Amino acid sequence: MVAISDLRDRPDFADVVADRVWRAFWKDRGHPLSLLTGLVQKNLEAGPIPTGLVAHEGDAFLGTASLIACDEEGRPHYTPWVAAVWVEPEHRSRGIGAALVAAAADAAFEAGAGRVHLLAGAQRRSFYEGLGWIVLEADALREGMFILVRDSDRAPSP
Ligand SMILES: CC(C)(COP(=O)(O)OP(=O)(O)OC[C@H]1O[C@@H](n2cnc3c(N)ncnc32)[C@H](O)[C@@H]1OP(=O)(O)O)[C@@H](O)C(=O)NCCC(=O)NCCS
């Protein structure tokens, strides 16, 4: 059975999360793996932001997503963000990516956010739109990059 856990409860997955996120999003930009290892360690500190989530079947790693304060320094007024969404290639198209994104957004709403953001390239836009996310900015920051948002349907606290 697929479970989604907070990395604070499964810190044994921290190294594989750092490795996959580094390979997918950071390696080609010349950043060392040690930078990601350090960032992922911050997900083990007191929450709620940042929070790292891991999808797993028992001890088998399936995927990850994070909730972070800022994914784009040019938009400091947007916070928080869902980021670093990754599903192991052999486990794609099982609904795991959708479940991770939903869980990260829920963590944001649980923390009191009314809106959560994410940054996606053109090839991932339809994935997020299919999950109910709405484009807030097209060609944001550079051509072909989209900022999408999802709003909480929880009543604001009195
Ligand atoms: C994008 C990614 C996270 C999707 O994970 P996944 O577990 O395969 O996605 P799901 O099975 O939950 O798919 C959910 C829905 O999105 C659709 N979908 C999946 N990948 C898609 C894509 N690339 N484009 C459009 N729709 C997509 C699925 O068909 C499914 O629709 P359905 O519910 O109508 O069947 C995964 O392909 C991945 O890790 N890619 C590499 C890293 C990456 O690009 N991360 C996102 C950075 S912004």
The ligand as a MOL file (V3000), in Angstrom:
LIG
                    3D

  0  0  0     0  0            999 V3000
M  V30 BEGIN CTAB
M  V30 COUNTS 48 50 0 0 0
M  V30 BEGIN ATOM
M  V30 1 C 5.2270 14.9390 -13.2540 0
M  V30 2 C 5.2380 13.6880 -12.3520 0
M  V30 3 C 5.5010 14.1180 -10.9150 0
M  V30 4 C 3.8570 13.0000 -12.4640 0
M  V30 5 O 3.8180 11.9460 -11.5250 0
M  V30 6 P 2.8320 10.6930 -11.7240 0
M  V30 7 O 2.8430 9.9180 -10.4480 0
M  V30 8 O 3.1790 9.9450 -12.9580 0
M  V30 9 O 1.4430 11.4470 -11.9440 0
M  V30 10 P -0.0060 10.8360 -11.6540 0
M  V30 11 O -0.0090 9.3610 -11.9410 0
M  V30 12 O -0.4280 11.2550 -10.2880 0
M  V30 13 O -0.8690 11.6150 -12.7250 0
M  V30 14 C -1.9560 12.4070 -12.3390 0
M  V30 15 C -2.6600 12.8860 -13.5880 0
M  V30 16 O -1.7810 13.6970 -14.3660 0
M  V30 17 C -1.6130 13.1720 -15.6670 0
M  V30 18 N -0.1990 13.3770 -16.0210 0
M  V30 19 C 0.8630 12.7190 -15.5460 0
M  V30 20 N 2.0060 13.2250 -16.0890 0
M  V30 21 C 1.6090 14.2120 -16.9250 0
M  V30 22 C 2.3110 15.1160 -17.7780 0
M  V30 23 N 3.6460 15.1110 -17.8750 0
M  V30 24 N 1.5840 16.0120 -18.4800 0
M  V30 25 C 0.2260 16.0520 -18.3840 0
M  V30 26 N -0.4810 15.2280 -17.5800 0
M  V30 27 C 0.1990 14.3300 -16.8740 0
M  V30 28 C -1.9680 11.7190 -15.5430 0
M  V30 29 O -2.4310 11.2040 -16.7680 0
M  V30 30 C -3.0520 11.7360 -14.4910 0
M  V30 31 O -4.2880 12.1020 -15.0840 0
M  V30 32 P -5.6110 11.2340 -14.7860 0
M  V30 33 O -5.8290 11.3360 -13.3020 0
M  V30 34 O -6.6520 11.9120 -15.6040 0
M  V30 35 O -5.2590 9.8620 -15.2240 0
M  V30 36 C 6.3170 12.6550 -12.8150 0
M  V30 37 O 6.1580 12.4140 -14.1980 0
M  V30 38 C 7.7530 13.0980 -12.5490 0
M  V30 39 O 8.3050 12.8410 -11.4760 0
M  V30 40 N 8.3940 13.7630 -13.5490 0
M  V30 41 C 9.7760 14.2090 -13.4300 0
M  V30 42 C 9.9270 15.3550 -12.4310 0
M  V30 43 C 9.0250 16.5380 -12.7500 0
M  V30 44 O 8.8600 16.9270 -13.8870 0
M  V30 45 N 8.4460 17.1200 -11.6860 0
M  V30 46 C 7.5720 18.2870 -11.7950 0
M  V30 47 C 8.3710 19.5330 -11.8320 0
M  V30 48 S 7.3280 20.9810 -12.0080 0
M  V30 END ATOM
M  V30 BEGIN BOND
M  V30 1 1 1 2
M  V30 2 1 2 3
M  V30 3 1 2 4
M  V30 4 1 2 36
M  V30 5 1 4 5
M  V30 6 1 5 6
M  V30 7 2 6 7
M  V30 8 1 6 8
M  V30 9 1 6 9
M  V30 10 1 9 10
M  V30 11 2 10 11
M  V30 12 1 10 12
M  V30 13 1 10 13
M  V30 14 1 13 14
M  V30 15 1 14 15
M  V30 16 1 15 16
M  V30 17 1 15 30
M  V30 18 1 16 17
M  V30 19 1 17 18
M  V30 20 1 17 28
M  V30 21 1 18 19
M  V30 22 1 18 27
M  V30 23 2 19 20
M  V30 24 1 20 21
M  V30 25 1 21 22
M  V30 26 2 21 27
M  V30 27 1 22 23
M  V30 28 2 22 24
M  V30 29 1 24 25
M  V30 30 2 25 26
M  V30 31 1 26 27
M  V30 32 1 28 29
M  V30 33 1 28 30
M  V30 34 1 30 31
M  V30 35 1 31 32
M  V30 36 2 32 33
M  V30 37 1 32 34
M  V30 38 1 32 35
M  V30 39 1 36 37
M  V30 40 1 36 38
M  V30 41 2 38 39
M  V30 42 1 38 40
M  V30 43 1 40 41
M  V30 44 1 41 42
M  V30 45 1 42 43
M  V30 46 2 43 44
M  V30 47 1 43 45
M  V30 48 1 45 46
M  V30 49 1 46 47
M  V30 50 1 47 48
M  V30 END BOND
M  V30 END CTAB
M  END
